Each structure stands twice: as C-alpha cells, then as structure tokens.
Amino acid sequence: MNTIQMQDREAAGIFARELERQRYKLNLIASENYVSPAVLEAQASIMTNKYAEGYPGARWYHGCEHVDEIEKLALSRAKAIFDAEHVNVQPHSGAQANLAVYYALLEEHDTILAMHINHGGHLTHGTKQNFSGRWYKAVFYGVSIAAETIDMEEVGSIALKSRPKLIVAGASAYPRAIDFKAFREVADEVGAYLVTDIAHIAGLVAAGLHNDPVPYADVVTTTTHKTLRGPRGAMIMCREKYAKAIDRAVFPGVQSGPFMHTIAAKAVAFGEALKPEFRDYQAQILANAGRLAKGFAAERFRLVSGGTDNHLILIDLTGEGITGVEAADILNEAGIIVNKNSIPFDEKPPSVTSGIRIGTPAVTTRGMREKEMDMLVGMVSRVIRNKSDEGIRQEVRREVRNLCEKFPIYP
C-alpha cells in the first residue's frame, strides 16, 4: 500500500479503515471469506492490464499468449477439482454465470422452476425484480412448513403442473444438504434441463463433503469465493454437449473482455483447493457450523430446520422480541458481522426479516475451531438478549478484538 499512500492518501485511508474492520471484527456472513496472500497478489497482478476478448487460442487481441496460459491453468485445475467435462472461468459473478446459462438454454418467456427467495433461493432464480423473473416465467418450490426442508414430492408435483424447461437446484440460505439425484429424476420426468447453483457449497462439494451435482446436472454454476475461498468471481461447468452453447453465451452473449487478473487469482485459488489441507479446512467449516447449531439450540434459539448440514445456520428471532435487521445492527456494534435474513413463511418484509444468517467459512479461515464457536454463541446470545444494553455491546466488542488478535486474518 506504500505507492497508494504516497499518491492518493484519501483512497489509502479508506483501504486502511477497511483493513482495520476486517482485522478486528468477526465475520459470520456465510457468503464471505478471506483469500490467501497468494490469491491477493494474483488479483492485483500485471494480468489486469490485458484485454483478452475470446478464449485461449482464439482471442480478438494479440499479445494474449500468457493470459492464455493462466486461463488454461485455471480451466485444468477446475476440471480436476470437480471432475467436470467442460468449464468456463470467465463469468464476473454468480449472477452473470446464471444469466449466461439461461441465455444459452432458454428462449424469452420459457418457464423455470426454482426455490423461492423467501425460502432460501437466490435473486437470480426467478425473483421478479431480477432479469430472471422479468425475462422468464418463474415458478417456485419451497420448504415444508413442518420440517422446513425441501419436499421432493412437492417439487415433482409442481414440475408436472408447470412443465418447466429448466429446473434450478441451489440456494443462498438453506442449511440442509440438497439431493441432486432426486432433482435429476424430476427433471427427466418433465424433460427439463437441470441447472445446479452451488455458489455457497462449492468448497464442500470440492472436498467431497456434500452431495456432488456434477454427475447429475446439465450445467453447474458457482461463485469462486464463499467456501471455495477464491477471488470474487464465478464459473460454469457443464456436460460437453453444452460447451459451445455455454461459451457463446458468456462471450459474446453477456460479457466482453474477461477479467484476466481475476482469472489468474482463480487459478491460484484452484491450486490451493487441490491440496490435501483444503479438505481439512472444509471439514472444520462443517464442524464449526455444527458446533454453532448445537450451542444456539442449547441457548434455546430456534434454528430453521432444527440445525445444519453445511456451512450456515438460520436463526429465527421471532420469539426473541427483535427483528433480523435490529439484531444485525447491534451485533455489528459489538464487532460481530451477520446479515439479516428472511426465514421460511416470514411475515416481515425482506428489509426487516425475522431472522439472521450465520456462516463459518471466514472464521474457520482465521483458524478458529469448536472452542471459539462456543465463545461466539455466548457473545451473540448476550448481545441479542440484552439489546438495549450498550455496555454489554462494548464489553463484547473488547472480547471480539481480543479473539481477533489471537486469530489474525493475515499473520
């Protein structure tokens, strides 16, 4: 940061404050993580200077021989991680990856069947405010009232009635394992494409610790951050027969020049994911999430679906006399970052919510284990159940800082 400090003190000051925030607050947002110093270096590398429209060996610009190499490296590593037939690492984000898939496989106004956002689905799975809900006819499945898990019989029934051209299996706030084989059976019954969005669970899938969608899905999309612990970006995996359609949809369909510095960072992150210690890390993510679930249950918080099979939990605050947004606000003051989140059948609007979502990828990257999860349960409980006590928030803030100092993000 020395060059920025000398050249632009105003910008450097903002960066310094963000570094301070990340160092001394505990990040429990399920969709965030800390990349390694190597991934940071790749993201800020010389590759940022190169335009490279097209694909390796078929670029619109000359001078792409080395960015071709790094993209090929990212592709080969991604294929090795997920045993995918074809991969495209150019999407800038998960939303653009999903846009490209719809663009490749659908015509405007075709029907898609996906999980409702209020039950844990994602914005790009047909929400009316999003392109996916404006350009296509979206039909939704959700979770059952009793178990708060996906009812595959209901999914099948809705599919038979709506006859979707494409079914999306995936979520952004669903704490249970997804049965991709069962979704494949439904898709086959109605003649639909099966697209799986594993943005949240990609690291768990890569480590063999979650059901694998690749053998069952026509197309798989994922972000490269979250549990995969790479740079903010995305990729698409598909069966070979869809390769040309997917590649044409990404470029020139919905994107132009790829971010070669981000692709370089993806290559480095994928290299890390191929190492044995990556599986140990993912196993600890699961252990930490399970410990949080057990701890909050012992504190008599109601957990959506009763627990977790993955990296996140949803806490229903309806009985606590506090909304999701209020809880997130006061926890932030105490140095703990969570996000407000709707719960299934939520009566409060998305801007308020009745719940919070808590995830373990980032704190696990810091090196925290079950003992620290027990401490986090106590901190969160004290803050939420004493929402008017600023003194407790300050006390917890000091405890958070001490914990952060013991587990730095970049030692």
Helices and strands as residue ranges (DSSP letters): H 2-7, H 9-24, E 26-27, H 37-43, G 46-49, E 54-55, E 58-59, H 65-82, E 86-88, H 94-105, E 111-115, G 117-119, G 123-125, H 131-135, E 137-141, H 152-162, E 166-170, H 180-190, E 193-197, H 202-206, E 219-223, G 226-228, E 234-238, G 240-242, H 243-248, I 249-254, H 260-273, H 276-298, E 302-303, G 304-306, E 312-316, G 318-320, H 324-333, E 336-337, E 339-341, E 355-359, H 361-365, H 370-384, H 390-406
